Amino acid sequence: MNYLKCGFFGLLTWLVPFFLSFLFYSETTGLLIDIFLFKSIMIVVSGLVGVSLLIMYFKDIKKDYLIEGIFVGVSWLIINLILDILILIPMSGMTYLTYFSQIGLRYMIIPTISISMGFLLKLKL
């Protein structure tokens, strides 16, 4: 397992959508587009970034695909949740319950996709 690569890619899964989201906000007026459009854009961007990084991650993996899928998925889930707790929740002023019901639960897609990729690779070989 490449811990440094896993950690760096996990950080990117959070940073890219986070910085992209600033394009949709104004300091004076707040969100510049409809909230539901914004959330849809963020989900699509996060999915594209995550899947692209998973492909790059698995490209160098030669064995134990399912174990790697579990490892990378859980690692990225934890990285994203920690960064949200440290940065996003304080910035947004959300309660933890609101955060987990509106955003946090969506992160479960990370291990779902990574474990599925690992399982598929295991079946193919």
Disulfide bonds with the S-S distance in Angstrom:
none
